[in-house]
Amino acid sequence: MDSPHDVARARSEGVLFGIPLGDLGWFSSLLMGLATGFAAFFLTTFVSIMALLFYRLGSGHNPDFAIAYRDIGFPVGVVVLLAALSYLSVLYARRTRRRRAQHS
């Protein structure tokens, strides 16, 4: 991304950290969306378990650790999954519409 034109092209084609997300097919988009949702679930669950552990050590209370995945990890994972799938499906729809317009 040396020039402003490269940045504009990257934004229009869906490039994130050098990964061309706009070039993914429908199955690849589905896999990437699911992987992002699972990664968000596991990362959030890990962080919330650590936070509950430090809360237990600091306060002496024994919290229910099911809160970590039931009330924190699962909702965050679902929101990230839906956001990733919607973003990737918009990119896929744009690309297929652009290809149809070029072939017509």
C-alpha positions as CSV (number, residue, x, y, z in Angstrom):
1,M,0.0,0.0,0.0
2,D,2.5,2.6,-1.2
3,S,0.1,5.1,-2.7
4,P,-3.4,6.4,-1.9
5,H,-4.7,4.6,-4.9
6,D,-3.6,1.2,-3.4
7,V,-5.5,2.0,-0.2
8,A,-8.6,2.9,-2.2
9,R,-8.3,-0.3,-4.2
10,A,-7.9,-2.3,-1.0
11,R,-11.0,-0.9,0.5
12,S,-13.1,-1.5,-2.6
13,E,-11.8,-5.0,-3.1
14,G,-12.1,-6.1,0.6
15,V,-8.5,-6.6,1.7
16,L,-7.9,-7.0,5.4
17,F,-4.2,-7.0,6.6
18,G,-3.2,-8.1,3.1
19,I,-5.7,-10.9,3.0
20,P,-7.9,-10.6,-0.1
21,L,-11.3,-11.3,1.5
22,G,-13.1,-10.2,-1.7
23,D,-11.7,-13.2,-3.6
24,L,-13.2,-15.9,-1.4
25,G,-15.9,-18.2,-2.8
26,W,-19.1,-18.9,-0.9
27,F,-17.7,-22.0,0.8
28,S,-14.5,-20.2,1.8
29,S,-16.5,-17.3,3.1
30,L,-18.6,-19.7,5.2
31,L,-15.6,-21.3,6.6
32,M,-13.9,-18.0,7.4
33,G,-17.0,-16.7,9.1
34,L,-17.4,-19.8,11.2
35,A,-13.7,-19.8,12.1
36,T,-13.9,-16.2,13.2
37,G,-17.0,-16.9,15.3
38,F,-15.3,-19.9,17.0
39,A,-12.1,-18.0,17.6
40,A,-14.0,-15.1,19.2
41,F,-16.0,-17.6,21.4
42,F,-12.8,-19.4,22.6
43,L,-10.8,-16.2,23.2
44,T,-13.6,-14.5,25.0
45,T,-14.3,-17.6,27.1
46,F,-10.6,-17.8,28.1
47,V,-10.4,-14.1,29.0
48,S,-13.6,-14.3,31.1
49,I,-12.4,-17.5,32.9
50,M,-9.2,-15.7,33.8
51,A,-11.2,-12.6,35.0
52,L,-13.4,-14.8,37.1
53,L,-10.4,-16.6,38.5
54,F,-8.8,-13.3,39.5
55,Y,-12.1,-12.2,41.0
56,R,-12.2,-15.4,43.1
57,L,-8.6,-14.9,44.2
58,G,-9.2,-11.3,45.1
59,S,-12.6,-11.5,46.8
60,G,-12.7,-14.9,48.3
61,H,-16.1,-15.6,46.7
62,N,-16.6,-18.7,44.5
63,P,-18.3,-17.5,41.3
64,D,-20.0,-19.9,38.9
65,F,-17.5,-20.5,36.1
66,A,-20.4,-21.4,33.7
67,I,-21.0,-17.7,33.4
68,A,-17.8,-17.5,31.4
69,Y,-19.1,-19.4,28.4
70,R,-22.9,-19.1,28.9
71,D,-23.3,-15.4,29.5
72,I,-20.1,-14.0,28.0
73,G,-18.4,-16.3,25.5
74,F,-21.5,-17.6,23.7
75,P,-23.2,-14.2,23.0
76,V,-19.9,-12.7,21.8
77,G,-19.2,-15.6,19.6
78,V,-22.7,-15.4,18.0
79,V,-22.4,-11.7,17.4
80,V,-18.9,-12.0,15.8
81,L,-20.1,-15.0,13.8
82,L,-23.1,-13.0,12.4
83,A,-21.0,-9.9,11.7
84,A,-18.3,-11.9,9.9
85,L,-20.8,-13.9,7.8
86,S,-22.8,-10.8,6.9
87,Y,-19.6,-8.9,5.9
88,L,-18.2,-11.8,3.9
89,S,-21.6,-12.4,2.2
90,V,-21.7,-8.8,1.1
91,L,-18.3,-9.0,-0.3
92,Y,-19.2,-12.2,-2.2
93,A,-22.4,-10.7,-3.5
94,R,-20.5,-7.6,-4.8
95,R,-18.0,-9.8,-6.5
96,T,-20.5,-12.0,-8.2
97,R,-22.6,-9.0,-9.3
98,R,-19.4,-7.3,-10.7
99,R,-18.5,-10.5,-12.6
100,R,-22.0,-10.8,-14.1
101,A,-21.8,-7.1,-15.2
102,Q,-18.4,-7.7,-16.9
103,H,-19.7,-10.7,-18.8
104,S,-22.9,-9.1,-20.0
